[in-house]
Amino acid sequence: MFKYGLTALLALYPFRKLGARTLLTVGTVISVVLGTYSLLQFTGWEHDLRLSKQAAIVAEDRRAGKAITPAQKATETEWNALVSDQKITEASIQKAMTEACAGYWTNVNVRRHNYIGPGAALLYVSVLVESLGAMMIGMGLFKTGFLTGELSYATYAWTAILGFAISAPVYVIGILKAYASGFFFLDIEKWVYIPYFFPREAGAIAIAAAVMMVVKKGALRSLQHAFAAVGQTALSNYILTTVLCQFLFLWGPWKLYGKLEYFQLLYVVFAVWAVNLIVSPIWLRSFQFGPIEWLWRSLTYVKLQPMLLKRGPASNR
């Protein structure tokens, strides 16, 4: 939520009057080009790759029986330390578990240092670039009528087909390459991080197109209504989801953090979604806004806003 709010405050409002084509073009460049560059800078991929090549040369010299210089020994030591630091061990797992379970305010303090520490500037740039590109593309799609169902069914169908044809193979190849290497960090950076933004945008637009096809068909109207209610109370649902997951994984009696397999985490995802989809429509039967949206609006206008849903004469009988 922080990055979305920060991006909207600094960039989106001034861009609101740009044309659809400009928004789509600039958003794509920001997302795919600048997003990829900032991600690689943030992860240190260029340094890691260069160091791995230098370490490979040192290893080759050792096998050839050549004398190793002090600089090469330093390179070898740095590379071995990097590889060791990236390894998943029982000790590193336990360390991560201990840090995650240290308490809410302790973790807040740790994250606070991420935003005010030495690397904060790079983090802010990465956050803004990642959010801004996607948001500008979304604004452009809205202005074309794409997100309001104004285009033809065939347009949405072809958009979905092309989007999935681009994104799915890239994701699958990346996952298979990372898996084949035992999830070695350099292979993850190469096959997952570098192509991350391109299939992300293509896949997101494809999913949006598929959703619009469902909307235009008039299918699953009850589910559409539930999703609309979640969207109308988005900030409240963000907070609710956070509280629910904190309770399930850290605060409550079960303390599930680190105890579930990946497939079991999907059960939690679907359960939380069910809560969002059930509670939101029920809430909006009586109230105009979600509780957090109401609080935010009241603070914005420095005046308590009406909360209860206005009833027509017929509903009061």
N, C-alpha and C positions, 0 to 999 in steps of 0.2 A: 504493500500500500504506500509505503514511504516514497519509493521511486516513482510510482505513478503520479502521486500528488506533486512531487518536486518537478517532474517533467511538465505536467500540466501548468504549473504556476509559472515556470520560467520560459516555456517555449510554445505550448499549444495555443494559448489565447492570442498571441500575435500572429499565428499562422492561420487563424480561422477563416480569413477571407481569401486565401489562396485557392486557385482553381483545382478541380479534381485531378487533372493530368499532372499538374505541378506537384501536388501532394503525393501522388502515387510514385512519380519519378524520383523526387527528392527522398521520400520515405524509403524507397527500395535501395537507393544508393547508401543512405545512412545505415540502414539495417544490414545489408549484405556486405558492403565494402568496409565502412567505418566500424560496424559492429564486429566483424571478423577481426579487424586489426586491433581494436581495443581489447577483445577477448584474449587474443594471443599475447598482447602486452601484459594483461592482468595475470595470466597463467604463467608467463615467463617461458612460453614455448620456444621462442627464438634462442634464448640462452640455453635451454635444455638441449635443443637439437645441436647447437654449436659445440656444447660441452661433450655430447655423446660422440660426435665425429672426432673431436680431439682425443678423447679417451680411447676410441677405436684405433687411432694411429699409434698411441702409446702401447696398446696391447699388441699390435702388429710388430712394433719394434722389439718388444720383449720376446715374442715368439721367434723373431729373427736373431736374437742374441745381441742386439745393439745396446750400447750404453744409454741409460735413461738419465736425462738432465734433471736438475732440481725443479725446473718449470714443469716438465712432464710429470714428475712425481706429484707436484701440487695439483695438476690437472686430474691425475688418477685418483688422488685422495678426495678431491671435490666431487668427482663423478660417483665414486663409491658411496660417499656420504649422501648424495642426492638419491641414488638408487635405494639405499638403506632407509632413508626417510620416507620414501614412497611405498615401501613394502607394508602390506597388511599382516600384522602379527598379532598374537594373542595379547601381548603387552600393549600394542597400539589400540586394540579394540577396547581393552579394559580402561585405558587412559581416556579414550573418547567417551565411554560410558560414564566414567566418574565425572568428567567435565560437564556432560549433558545433564547429569542428575545433581549438579552442585547447588541448584536452587535458581529460582526465577530471576531475582535481582542480581545474582552473580553473573548469570548469562547476559542480562541486559547490560551490565557493566563491560563485559567482554566485547559485546557488539558495539557499544558506544565507542570504544577505542578504535574500532574499524572505521568509524566515520570521522574521527578527529585525530587519528594517529598519523604516522609518517606516510603511509600508503593511501591516505584518504582521498587525495586528489585524483589518483588513477581510478579508485573505486567510484567516485562521483562521475567521472567521465564515462566509465563503462556502463554505469546504471542509466545515465541520461541517454547515451547512444542506443542502448538496448531497448529502452522504452519508447524513445522519440520516433525511431524508424517505424515501429509497429503501429504506434498511434497515428502517425501521419498517413500510413497506408489505410488504416481504418477510417480516417476522416475522408480520404479520397474515395474509398468505396462507398461511403455513405452519400457523398455528393453525386455519385453516378447513379444512385438508386439501387445499387447492388444489395445493400443491407436493409432496404425497405421493401424488397420483393417486387420492384418495378421492372426488372429485366425479364426476358423470356425464359421459359423453362429450359429450352435448349441451351441457352447461354450458361445457365447454372450447371447443367449436366456436363457440358464440355469443360467448363472451368474445374469442376470436381475431378473429372477424368484426368485432365492434364496435371492438375495439382498433385494428385495422388501418384501419378506416373512419375513425376519428378521427385517427390519427397520420399515415398516408400522405399525405392531401391537404395537411395543414399543412406537412409537410416539402417536398413537391413545389412548393407555392406559394412557400414561402420560398426555395427554390433558384432557381426561375424568376425571382422578383423580384430577387434578388441578382445573378443572371447578366445580366438585362436592364439593370441599372444599372452594369454593368462592375465589380461587386463593390465599389461605393462603400460606405465603412465605415458611414455612417448607415443605408443600406438594409439592410446586413447586421445591424446592431443592431436595426432595426425589424422585419424579417421573419424573422430567424433567432434572435436572442437573446431577444426578448420572449416569443415562444411556445415557447421551447425546452423548458421543463420539462413542460408539459401533454402534448404528443405523446410526450415521452420516457417518461413513466409509462405512458400508454396503449399505446404500442408495445412496451415491455418486458413488460407483462402479456400482451399479445397473443402475443408470441413464446414466453413461458413456457407459455401455453395450448396453442400449437401443438406445443411439445415434449412436453407431457403427453399430447396426443392420440397422438403417435407411441409414447410409452411404454405407454399403455393398449392400443394396438393390438398391442404386442409386436413392432414392426418394428425393423429395424436393430439387433438385439441386440448384435452385435459392436461396433458403433460406440457404442452406449450404454455398454457395458463400458469402452471406451476413454475416453469422456468422464468416467465415474465415477472412473476411475483418475487422470485429470488433476485432478479435483476433490479427490481424496484427497491429492494431492501439490501442492496449489495454490500454496503459497508457494515450493516448489522450482521449479515451472514459471514463476512470476513471475521469479525470479532467473535461471533458464536462458534465458528469453526475452530478458531484458535483456542478458545476456552475448552471446547469439547476435547480437542486433541491433547492439550496440556493435561487435562484431567485423566484421559485414558492412558497417556504415556508417562506422565511424571507425577501429577498431583494426587491422583486417586489411589485406591488400594491395589490396583492391578500392576501399575508401573510397567507398562508394556514396552518401553523404549529398549530397543536392541533384542527383544525376545521373539519377534515375529519374523517369519519368512516373507519374502517379497510377495508371494501370492496371497498370504494372509493379510498383508497390508491393504490389498484390494477390498477385503471385506470391510475394513474400517472406512475406506474411501466411500464405498457404496452406502454404508450405514450413515455417515455424516451427510452425504448427499440426500439421503431419504429424509433426514431431519430437516434440512434446508427446504426441500421441496414440499414437505407436509406443513411445517410451521409457518412458512412465509405467506401462503394463500390464506391460512386461517387468521393470521395477524391482520392482514390487509382487509379482511371483512369488517373490521371495526375501526382501523386507524388509517390515516392518510399516508403516514411514513413509517419506516422502521424506527426503532427507538434511537439508534445512533444517528440516523439521518435527521430525525426531529431535533436532537440535541445540537447537531452541527448547524442546521438552519437557524435555530434559536440564537446560537452564538454569533453566526454571521450577521444577522439582522439586529443583534443586541436586544432581542424581544422574544418572549415566549411565543412560539408559533402554534396555531390550532392543531391539535393532535387527532381528535376523534373524527371519523369519517362523517361527512354531512349526509343526512338522510333526507330523501324527498318525502313529500306528504304521504305518498302511498305506503312507504315503508314504515311510517309511524302509526299506522292503523292497528 
